[in-house]
Amino acid sequence: MALARTSFLKAWRPVLAVSQVRWGGEYGSGAGSGGGTGGSIRDAGGAFGKMEAAHEEQYFRRLQAEQLKALKKHHNEEIEAHEREIRRHEESIERLKKRKDEIDSDSD
């Protein structure tokens, strides 16, 4: 379980890199605006640069939504595993209490 958790966390490191900060201007409005260059189309600015920036934003929003969905699924699986473990422990406690009661009744 620990190995699976470790590899899962390693897979989530890029999530932090996904978040973007806008420093000024609009994405796609030309070189130096909106955080720097993004390629020749975005360097030129104009409608194509803005469209490319919009596609990039959409890609990262979609990627983040997929990652959040996977994280929620992972959390639900962890919760279910812990609940199963709790039930197993409760059953063990009841079994031991019964044994103790049997021993107490035998010794009387």
Backbone bond lengths (Angstrom), bond angles and torsions (degrees), N, CA, C in turn:
res aa  C-N    CA-C-N  psi(-1)  N-CA   C-N-CA  omega(-1)  CA-C   N-CA-C  phi
1 M - - - 1.456 - - 1.528 110.36 -
2 A 1.341 116.08 -40.36 1.459 119.58 -179.72 1.521 111.28 -64.84
3 L 1.329 116.09 -38.32 1.455 119.67 178.67 1.523 110.74 -64.27
4 A 1.328 116.75 -42.77 1.467 120.48 179.06 1.519 110.08 -63.58
5 R 1.324 117.26 -40.45 1.460 120.93 -179.28 1.523 109.93 -65.99
6 T 1.328 117.90 -40.76 1.454 121.65 179.97 1.513 111.05 -63.80
7 S 1.337 117.26 -46.66 1.455 119.48 -179.30 1.525 110.64 -67.55
8 F 1.327 117.71 -32.10 1.453 120.20 177.71 1.528 110.39 -66.37
9 L 1.330 116.57 -42.48 1.458 120.04 179.94 1.523 111.39 -65.86
10 K 1.329 117.04 -36.49 1.460 119.76 176.96 1.525 110.38 -61.97
11 A 1.320 116.66 -34.77 1.462 120.48 -179.86 1.522 111.03 -68.92
12 W 1.317 118.55 -20.98 1.465 121.61 -177.05 1.512 113.05 -92.62
13 R 1.318 119.02 -3.26 1.463 120.33 178.63 1.524 112.74 -57.49
14 P 1.345 119.63 -38.92 1.469 118.93 -178.86 1.526 113.77 -66.46
15 V 1.316 118.58 -14.00 1.465 120.62 -178.57 1.516 110.04 -58.63
16 L 1.310 117.01 -39.74 1.452 120.44 -179.41 1.524 111.51 -65.36
17 A 1.323 116.31 -31.54 1.452 120.45 -179.77 1.521 111.89 -75.16
18 V 1.315 117.55 -17.12 1.459 121.59 -176.88 1.522 111.65 -72.28
19 S 1.333 116.97 -35.85 1.458 118.99 -176.84 1.522 109.61 -63.58
20 Q 1.313 115.66 139.66 1.453 121.20 -175.54 1.519 109.85 -121.55
21 V 1.304 115.99 147.58 1.456 122.01 178.47 1.511 107.70 -117.77
22 R 1.312 116.69 131.79 1.462 120.49 177.80 1.524 108.41 -95.13
23 W 1.330 115.58 126.83 1.460 120.23 -176.05 1.518 112.42 -97.40
24 G 1.276 118.01 -7.04 1.460 119.54 -179.42 1.506 109.49 147.10
25 G 1.303 117.18 151.14 1.448 120.49 -178.04 1.513 110.77 71.09
26 E 1.305 116.09 -178.44 1.456 121.02 177.74 1.514 108.96 -103.48
27 Y 1.326 115.15 149.99 1.450 118.54 173.43 1.518 108.25 -62.45
28 G 1.297 115.53 138.79 1.454 120.57 176.99 1.509 114.15 85.05
29 S 1.341 117.59 5.69 1.465 118.46 -177.14 1.521 112.18 -91.59
30 G 1.326 117.61 10.76 1.456 121.02 175.76 1.508 112.15 124.53
31 A 1.327 116.25 170.34 1.463 121.53 -177.58 1.514 110.34 -63.88
32 G 1.323 115.30 139.22 1.455 120.38 176.97 1.515 113.57 85.86
33 S 1.299 118.12 -15.35 1.461 121.16 179.60 1.517 109.52 -99.65
34 G 1.285 116.73 143.95 1.456 120.56 175.28 1.516 113.40 68.15
35 G 1.304 118.58 29.11 1.450 120.50 174.39 1.507 114.74 102.02
36 G 1.318 118.84 8.30 1.464 119.41 173.37 1.499 113.13 110.69
37 T 1.293 114.53 -169.46 1.451 121.65 -173.92 1.521 111.49 -77.42
38 G 1.301 116.84 148.72 1.454 121.20 179.07 1.505 111.44 -133.75
39 G 1.307 117.68 15.04 1.461 121.75 -179.00 1.509 109.87 125.18
40 S 1.333 116.45 173.00 1.462 120.30 -173.60 1.520 112.70 -64.84
41 I 1.328 118.22 -37.54 1.465 120.08 179.79 1.519 110.07 -66.80
42 R 1.328 115.90 -43.46 1.461 118.66 -179.48 1.521 111.15 -72.91
43 D 1.330 117.59 -27.80 1.467 120.49 177.16 1.527 110.43 -62.68
44 A 1.314 115.80 -38.93 1.458 120.47 -176.93 1.522 111.77 -70.44
45 G 1.329 117.43 -24.49 1.458 119.97 -179.01 1.508 110.71 77.97
46 G 1.290 116.84 -162.78 1.449 121.26 178.61 1.513 113.07 79.53
47 A 1.330 115.33 -166.22 1.462 121.98 -174.04 1.525 112.37 -64.18
48 F 1.340 116.83 -39.99 1.465 118.64 -178.95 1.531 111.22 -67.19
49 G 1.319 116.13 -38.78 1.459 119.85 177.79 1.516 111.55 -64.00
50 K 1.334 115.92 -41.59 1.468 119.92 178.58 1.528 110.88 -67.53
51 M 1.334 116.24 -38.13 1.463 119.91 179.12 1.532 109.74 -65.69
52 E 1.332 117.52 -42.37 1.460 121.56 178.27 1.527 110.00 -62.15
53 A 1.319 116.96 -42.29 1.467 120.79 178.68 1.528 110.43 -64.31
54 A 1.321 117.27 -39.21 1.468 120.85 178.79 1.525 110.68 -64.92
55 H 1.333 117.18 -40.99 1.469 120.76 177.60 1.527 110.67 -63.29
56 E 1.322 115.44 -40.24 1.464 119.63 178.97 1.533 110.50 -64.38
57 E 1.311 116.79 -44.37 1.466 120.91 178.02 1.522 110.54 -61.03
58 Q 1.327 115.70 -43.30 1.462 120.09 179.80 1.530 110.63 -62.76
59 Y 1.322 116.70 -41.12 1.466 120.80 178.16 1.522 110.40 -59.56
60 F 1.330 117.62 -47.29 1.455 120.32 -177.70 1.526 111.93 -68.99
61 R 1.321 117.54 -35.08 1.481 119.77 175.66 1.520 110.22 -63.93
62 R 1.329 116.50 -43.53 1.465 121.21 179.10 1.534 110.84 -64.55
63 L 1.322 116.30 -43.63 1.461 121.20 178.18 1.525 110.58 -60.68
64 Q 1.321 117.08 -44.68 1.460 120.73 179.97 1.528 110.88 -64.74
65 A 1.330 117.71 -39.35 1.464 120.92 178.29 1.530 110.73 -63.16
66 E 1.335 116.85 -41.68 1.467 120.58 177.72 1.522 110.83 -63.67
67 Q 1.329 116.64 -41.52 1.455 120.65 -179.84 1.530 111.17 -66.32
68 L 1.324 116.99 -40.10 1.465 119.87 177.59 1.522 111.20 -65.08
69 K 1.323 116.74 -39.01 1.457 121.05 177.49 1.527 110.54 -62.17
70 A 1.334 116.74 -43.93 1.463 121.05 178.55 1.524 110.98 -65.29
71 L 1.317 117.13 -38.26 1.465 120.62 179.19 1.528 111.01 -65.98
72 K 1.333 116.69 -42.34 1.474 120.33 177.46 1.529 110.32 -62.26
73 K 1.325 116.62 -41.55 1.469 120.45 178.44 1.523 110.15 -62.05
74 H 1.323 116.03 -43.76 1.463 120.62 178.88 1.524 110.83 -61.83
75 H 1.325 117.76 -43.26 1.465 121.01 178.66 1.526 110.85 -62.67
76 N 1.321 117.54 -41.96 1.465 120.60 178.14 1.524 111.00 -62.29
77 E 1.318 116.82 -40.60 1.469 120.26 177.90 1.526 111.01 -64.45
78 E 1.327 116.81 -39.85 1.466 120.85 177.57 1.533 110.80 -63.80
79 I 1.327 116.49 -42.82 1.469 121.10 179.06 1.520 110.13 -61.30
80 E 1.330 116.56 -46.18 1.465 120.48 179.33 1.528 111.35 -61.38
81 A 1.322 117.11 -40.13 1.466 120.63 179.44 1.526 110.40 -64.25
82 H 1.320 117.11 -41.99 1.464 120.48 178.82 1.524 111.36 -67.03
83 E 1.328 116.68 -38.45 1.472 119.56 177.92 1.527 111.05 -64.81
84 R 1.339 117.04 -39.68 1.470 119.94 175.86 1.524 110.84 -62.29
85 E 1.320 115.48 -40.66 1.461 120.25 179.30 1.532 110.69 -64.58
86 I 1.319 117.29 -40.30 1.472 121.45 177.52 1.524 110.11 -61.45
87 R 1.331 116.95 -46.19 1.473 120.13 179.05 1.526 111.09 -60.80
88 R 1.320 116.32 -41.10 1.465 120.30 178.94 1.528 110.45 -62.44
89 H 1.319 116.88 -42.35 1.463 120.53 178.66 1.530 111.67 -66.50
90 E 1.330 116.64 -40.31 1.470 119.98 178.99 1.528 110.85 -62.90
91 E 1.338 116.22 -41.13 1.472 119.80 177.68 1.530 111.00 -63.91
92 S 1.310 116.13 -39.82 1.463 120.37 178.25 1.527 110.80 -64.87
93 I 1.302 117.58 -41.16 1.472 121.67 177.82 1.525 110.23 -61.30
94 E 1.329 117.36 -45.96 1.469 120.78 179.56 1.526 111.31 -62.24
95 R 1.328 116.44 -42.08 1.462 120.85 178.88 1.533 110.79 -61.61
96 L 1.320 117.22 -42.74 1.462 121.17 179.66 1.525 112.08 -68.69
97 K 1.333 116.97 -36.02 1.463 120.12 177.08 1.527 110.43 -64.08
98 K 1.337 116.23 -40.92 1.467 119.82 178.07 1.522 110.93 -63.49
99 R 1.316 117.73 -43.43 1.467 121.17 177.59 1.526 110.67 -60.36
100 K 1.326 115.51 -43.42 1.460 120.10 179.71 1.524 110.20 -61.95
101 D 1.328 116.51 -43.71 1.470 120.38 178.57 1.525 110.69 -62.99
102 E 1.337 117.63 -39.60 1.470 120.94 177.41 1.527 111.20 -63.27
103 I 1.311 116.33 -41.67 1.465 120.61 179.15 1.533 110.07 -65.28
104 D 1.345 115.62 -42.59 1.463 120.42 179.62 1.535 110.47 -63.53
105 S 1.326 117.25 -41.13 1.460 120.37 -178.13 1.553 111.00 -71.79
106 D 1.333 117.62 -32.81 1.465 122.36 177.60 1.523 111.48 -69.23
107 S 1.319 116.28 -35.44 1.454 119.88 -176.60 1.532 112.74 -77.35
108 D 1.322 117.82 -13.31 1.480 120.67 179.64 1.485 112.87 -79.18
